[in-house]
Amino acid sequence: TISKNAVGVGTTTTAGRNAGVATATGTIIYNTNFNALQVYTGSAWNVINTKTPDFAINYLVIGGGGAGGGNFRGGGGGAGALRTNWNNESQGGGTSSASAKTISIGSAFSVIIGAAGAKTSSAPWKGGDGGTTTFDDIVSKGGGGGGAYATTGTSADDGNPSADPGGGSGGGGGGGNQTGQAGASGTYGYNGGNGAGNTPQCGGGGGGAGAAGVVGGSGGTNGDGGSSLNNTITGSTVAYAGGGGGGNYESGNLTVGGGAGAGARDQDAQIANRGSAGGGASGASAGGNGSAGVIILRFSSNYTATVSGGVTSSSTSAGSDTVLTITATSDSSQTVSFS
């Protein structure tokens, strides 16, 4: 039954379509041999592609990386939280891949890129936390900033990251006369490591998406940042969200970041939009800056994504899918929509 306001389309087979009756250009039929609509162009019958209003989307959403702590023996910053539902690949913090996500065409979905944690050049010298990255209801908090040189372990000046750990990976604690503090992690990232005490004085590594930061000390890996985590949503294997290396003094290890461009001691994160963290300071200076977060969306190329003003993005193809990478947003009101 066809309602009075609907337009009926003739249903036929390929044989019926080709029965010798003259056909006007623009005629539309439903061909039961193909289970598809076809339109006559004047020389050929072309299939009309249709799409459902709801479709599955895959995502990788990473918060901003934290900055390293400053003013001697600073802890490395923690990486941003890493959330994904792509290809059964793991999320940060040892969490299994998220469930499928279905969205609708014609709706606008919030996108916010978490800022990089900024290094601090004054007391209490704790590295700045990374910002929160959001895609619709997927929220990835920023990594915690690294702790600073701790003279008591409890003073207001020690930059204890446990007091403000961020929700991604935790920042490592700074070394000093007392054991430094370890940063607490969120669900999608690992803890930072404790800083060492008197000898050697070495900040702990910041937590990464793939592993906890290593405690400070003089061993070959002491103070290293927690490892990053690989993801293949773009069609290539890319590492994201490494923890920053801790700073050191005396015989402390020359610490390294946890991959994905995370900062070694004294260094900024080296690769933009990986959610990786900055390294802790080894001298009377600030630690390193983190790197901003990222949103990567992968969906059928039958659909088209449109971002609002203020969004910085790029688009590539991967097989029959489109991969949309969003690297910056100007404020919290930006969106992406699909058609």
Phi, psi and omega per residue, in radians:
T1 nan 2.328 3.136
I2 -1.914 2.245 3.113
S3 -1.156 2.828 -3.026
K4 -1.168 -0.370 -3.134
N5 -1.691 -0.022 -3.105
A6 -1.545 2.768 3.065
V7 -1.908 2.102 -3.135
G8 -1.381 2.538 3.071
V9 -2.037 2.297 -3.108
G10 -1.131 2.405 3.105
T11 -1.846 2.264 -3.098
T12 -2.749 3.132 3.067
T13 -1.840 3.042 3.074
T14 -1.084 -0.702 3.122
A15 -1.117 -0.759 3.112
G16 -1.132 -0.648 3.106
R17 -1.094 -0.612 -3.059
N18 -1.746 0.475 -3.009
A19 -1.354 0.082 3.044
G20 1.747 -0.018 3.105
V21 -1.416 2.355 3.124
A22 -1.037 2.403 -3.085
T23 -2.080 2.305 3.125
A24 -1.378 2.478 3.065
T25 -1.027 2.349 -3.117
G26 1.680 -0.067 3.119
T27 -1.150 2.380 3.130
I28 -2.030 2.328 3.051
I29 -2.272 2.869 2.932
Y30 -1.868 1.988 -3.072
N31 -1.616 1.989 -3.078
T32 -1.275 -0.307 3.038
N33 -1.199 -0.593 -3.137
F34 -1.763 -0.234 -2.962
N35 0.912 0.853 -3.090
A36 -2.641 2.679 2.992
L37 -1.311 2.529 3.044
Q38 -2.328 2.600 3.082
V39 -2.171 2.440 3.142
Y40 -1.594 2.155 -3.065
T41 -1.617 -0.030 -3.051
G42 1.844 -0.353 3.113
S43 -2.377 -0.284 -3.110
A44 -2.713 2.758 3.043
W45 -1.703 1.934 -3.140
N46 -1.705 2.491 3.076
V47 -1.341 2.365 3.082
I48 -1.638 2.054 3.107
N49 -1.305 2.331 3.086
T50 -2.081 2.806 3.122
K51 -2.497 2.604 3.123
T52 -1.363 2.685 -3.137
P53 -1.251 -0.331 3.123
D54 -2.051 2.429 -3.122
F55 -2.623 2.794 -3.131
A56 -1.445 2.465 3.095
I57 -2.270 2.461 3.048
N58 -1.816 2.600 -3.050
Y59 -2.495 2.704 2.885
L60 -2.310 2.061 -3.064
V61 -2.232 2.080 -3.042
I62 -2.231 2.324 3.086
G63 -1.318 2.927 3.113
G64 -1.214 2.555 3.122
G65 -1.393 2.542 3.125
G66 -1.356 2.768 3.096
A67 -1.537 2.724 3.085
G68 -1.313 2.694 3.091
G69 -1.297 2.739 -3.054
G70 -2.033 -3.109 3.027
N71 1.119 1.032 3.093
F72 1.310 2.362 2.966
R73 0.920 0.554 -3.064
G74 -1.178 2.566 3.058
G75 -1.338 2.617 3.062
G76 -1.226 2.622 3.090
G77 -1.261 2.773 3.099
G78 -1.611 2.590 3.108
A79 -1.276 2.767 3.061
G80 -1.226 2.698 3.081
A81 -1.062 2.463 -3.128
L82 -2.063 2.063 3.138
R83 -2.148 2.393 -3.120
T84 -2.737 2.646 2.979
N85 -2.153 0.337 -3.060
W86 -1.461 2.181 2.845
N87 0.970 0.557 -3.120
N88 1.037 0.388 3.124
E89 -1.446 2.573 -3.004
S90 -1.165 2.625 2.964
Q91 -1.598 3.005 3.136
G92 -1.113 2.755 3.087
G93 1.285 0.264 -3.139
G94 1.369 0.254 3.116
T95 -1.455 2.400 -3.131
S96 -1.203 2.887 -3.082
S97 -1.001 2.527 -3.119
A98 -1.298 2.900 -3.118
S99 -1.327 2.959 3.126
A100 -1.059 2.605 3.109
K101 -2.192 2.205 3.132
T102 -1.932 2.320 3.091
I103 -2.229 2.947 -3.051
S104 -2.046 2.520 3.040
I105 -1.235 2.685 3.110
G106 1.510 -0.113 3.114
S107 -1.842 2.640 3.108
A108 -1.795 2.329 -3.087
F109 -2.049 2.334 -3.090
S110 -1.110 2.413 2.994
V111 -2.323 2.221 3.109
I112 -2.409 2.217 3.094
I113 -1.684 2.166 3.121
G114 -1.197 2.291 -3.123
A115 -1.247 2.749 3.036
A116 -1.205 2.475 3.008
G117 -1.133 2.407 -3.057
A118 -1.787 2.402 3.101
K119 -1.175 2.677 -3.060
T120 -2.035 2.362 -3.077
S121 -1.923 0.383 3.125
S122 -2.684 2.906 3.140
A123 -1.043 2.484 0.152
P124 -1.519 0.186 2.997
W125 1.222 0.095 3.065
K126 -1.189 2.387 3.089
G127 -1.119 2.591 3.139
G128 -1.238 2.501 3.076
D129 -1.251 2.631 3.012
G130 -1.290 2.785 -3.125
G131 -1.533 2.852 -3.113
T132 -1.451 2.338 3.068
T133 -1.836 2.385 -3.057
T134 -2.325 2.320 2.868
F135 -2.213 1.904 -3.095
D136 0.927 -2.055 -3.131
D137 -1.700 0.162 3.085
I138 -1.631 1.995 -3.040
V139 -2.103 2.125 3.106
S140 -2.049 1.920 -3.083
K141 -1.306 2.764 -3.135
G142 -1.317 2.768 3.094
G143 -1.288 2.694 3.126
G144 -1.319 2.560 3.064
G145 -1.275 2.614 3.136
G146 -1.226 2.603 3.090
G147 -1.317 2.769 -3.135
A148 -1.739 3.113 3.116
Y149 -0.926 2.157 -3.076
A150 -1.860 2.038 3.119
T151 -1.547 -0.394 3.130
T152 -2.226 -0.311 -3.056
G153 1.462 -0.253 -3.116
T154 -2.284 -0.083 -3.037
S155 -1.284 2.830 3.129
A156 -1.159 -0.278 -3.084
D157 -1.647 0.008 -3.035
D158 -1.443 -0.095 3.111
G159 1.107 0.599 -3.081
N160 -0.960 1.948 -3.100
P161 -1.226 -0.303 3.134
S162 -1.120 -0.414 3.135
A163 -1.276 -0.404 -3.102
D164 -2.652 1.224 -2.902
P165 -1.397 -0.099 -2.978
G166 1.265 3.100 -3.101
G167 -2.008 0.064 3.059
G168 -1.649 -2.181 3.050
S169 -1.502 2.712 -3.094
G170 -1.500 2.662 3.035
G171 -1.404 2.584 3.098
G172 -1.307 2.702 3.135
G173 -1.488 2.741 3.120
G174 -1.502 2.594 3.088
G175 -1.445 2.789 3.120
G176 3.091 -2.711 -3.117
N177 -1.212 -0.333 3.009
Q178 -2.106 2.830 3.093
T179 -1.038 2.313 3.122
G180 -1.176 2.936 -3.092
Q181 -1.620 2.563 3.059
A182 -1.668 2.485 3.089
G183 -1.383 2.523 3.076
A184 -1.536 2.527 -3.112
S185 -1.809 2.982 3.024
G186 -1.695 -2.865 -3.099
T187 -1.207 -0.530 -2.982
Y188 -1.969 0.596 3.086
G189 -2.912 2.913 -3.064
Y190 -1.805 2.888 3.114
N191 -1.196 2.699 2.914
G192 -1.434 2.894 -3.138
G193 -1.613 2.682 3.022
N194 -1.114 2.563 2.949
G195 -1.358 2.760 3.097
A196 -1.349 2.898 3.123
G197 -1.541 -2.238 -3.003
N198 -1.135 -0.894 -2.996
T199 -2.379 2.084 -0.188
P200 -1.391 2.831 3.081
Q201 -1.605 1.918 -3.037
C202 -2.541 2.231 3.098
G203 -1.225 2.656 3.083
G204 -1.334 2.686 3.074
G205 -1.306 2.580 3.084
G206 -1.298 2.630 3.119
G207 -1.193 2.565 3.086
G208 -2.011 3.066 3.086
A209 -1.200 -0.482 -3.049
G210 -1.745 -0.306 -3.111
A211 -2.910 2.838 3.108
A212 -1.279 2.690 3.019
G213 -1.192 2.622 -3.106
V214 -1.526 2.451 -3.138
V215 -1.087 2.701 3.103
G216 -1.201 2.722 3.131
G217 2.832 -2.885 -3.079
S218 -1.878 0.033 -3.141
G219 -1.261 3.009 -3.034
G220 -1.120 -0.414 3.118
T221 -2.078 0.009 -3.109
N222 -1.013 2.329 -3.137
G223 1.454 -0.011 3.119
D224 -1.206 2.579 3.061
G225 -1.258 2.654 3.077
G226 -1.116 2.563 -3.004
S227 -1.183 2.738 3.066
S228 -1.368 -3.076 -3.136
L229 -2.353 2.313 3.134
N230 -1.414 2.598 3.067
N231 -2.580 2.550 -3.052
T232 -2.035 0.365 -3.062
I233 -1.069 -0.479 -3.129
T234 -1.409 -0.145 -3.040
G235 1.784 -0.199 3.056
S236 -2.197 2.758 3.091
T237 -1.426 2.071 -3.094
V238 -2.259 2.421 3.122
A239 -1.632 2.429 -3.121
Y240 -2.344 2.726 2.868
A241 1.055 1.080 3.030
G242 -1.637 2.569 3.108
G243 -1.413 2.604 -3.130
G244 -1.363 2.622 3.099
G245 -1.356 2.607 3.115
G246 -1.405 2.653 3.024
G247 -1.377 2.837 -3.120
N248 -2.533 2.916 3.141
Y249 -2.500 2.758 -3.106
E250 1.060 -2.135 -3.033
S251 -1.716 0.328 -3.133
G252 -1.099 2.641 3.107
N253 -1.044 2.495 3.026
L254 -1.338 1.498 -2.885
T255 -1.180 2.720 -3.140
V256 -2.132 2.823 3.051
G257 -1.341 2.988 -3.064
G258 -1.603 0.480 3.116
G259 1.620 3.078 -3.141
A260 1.018 0.537 3.110
G261 1.392 0.228 3.117
A262 -1.102 2.591 -3.086
G263 -1.284 2.352 2.887
A264 -1.305 -3.077 -3.094
R265 -0.957 2.426 3.105
D266 1.242 -0.096 -2.998
Q267 -1.761 2.578 2.892
D268 -1.223 2.756 2.941
A269 -1.033 2.423 -2.916
Q270 -1.656 -0.286 -3.093
I271 -2.173 2.230 -3.102
A272 -1.200 2.595 2.975
N273 1.016 0.719 3.004
R274 -1.967 -0.108 -3.076
G275 1.205 0.380 -3.119
S276 -1.568 2.889 -2.962
A277 -1.873 2.840 3.077
G278 -1.553 2.741 -3.125
G279 -1.440 2.728 3.089
G280 -1.352 2.704 -3.120
A281 -1.337 2.546 3.058
S282 -1.871 -0.146 3.139
G283 -2.294 -2.885 -3.103
A284 -1.404 1.192 -3.055
S285 -2.683 3.126 3.073
A286 -1.399 2.786 3.012
G287 -1.358 -2.848 -3.112
G288 -1.728 2.640 3.071
N289 -1.256 2.646 2.998
G290 -1.446 -3.068 3.028
S291 -2.016 2.614 -3.077
A292 -1.151 2.861 3.103
G293 -1.381 -2.992 -3.097
V294 -2.733 2.677 2.968
I295 -2.146 2.189 3.051
I296 -2.155 2.163 -3.112
L297 -2.042 2.360 3.111
R298 -2.211 2.251 -3.043
F299 -2.706 2.910 -3.127
S300 -1.041 2.418 3.122
S301 -1.253 -0.010 2.976
N302 -1.174 -0.307 -3.097
Y303 -1.950 2.706 -3.119
T304 -2.117 2.310 3.117
A305 -1.715 2.454 3.080
T306 -2.259 2.173 3.123
V307 -1.753 2.651 3.133
S308 -1.385 2.952 3.075
G309 -1.039 2.521 -3.121
G310 1.649 -0.077 3.123
V311 -1.755 2.282 3.024
T312 -1.765 2.125 -3.046
S313 -2.622 2.907 3.034
S314 -2.526 2.765 -3.056
S315 -2.365 2.401 3.072
T316 -2.385 2.991 3.101
S317 -1.880 2.548 3.039
A318 -2.420 1.692 -3.033
G319 1.117 -2.209 3.133
S320 -1.605 0.198 -3.101
D321 -1.930 2.757 2.944
T322 -1.796 2.408 3.074
V323 -2.012 1.979 -3.134
L324 -1.826 2.147 3.138
T325 -1.974 2.132 -3.139
I326 -1.895 2.140 -3.029
T327 -2.001 -0.214 3.131
A328 -2.779 2.558 2.994
T329 -2.356 2.534 -3.033
S330 -1.451 -0.414 3.076
D331 -2.786 -2.896 -3.048
S332 -1.598 0.173 -3.070
S333 -1.865 0.104 -3.101
Q334 -1.325 2.720 -3.080
T335 -2.494 2.885 2.913
V336 -2.231 2.445 3.093
S337 -2.309 2.885 -3.038
F338 -2.305 2.590 3.089
S339 -2.459 nan nan
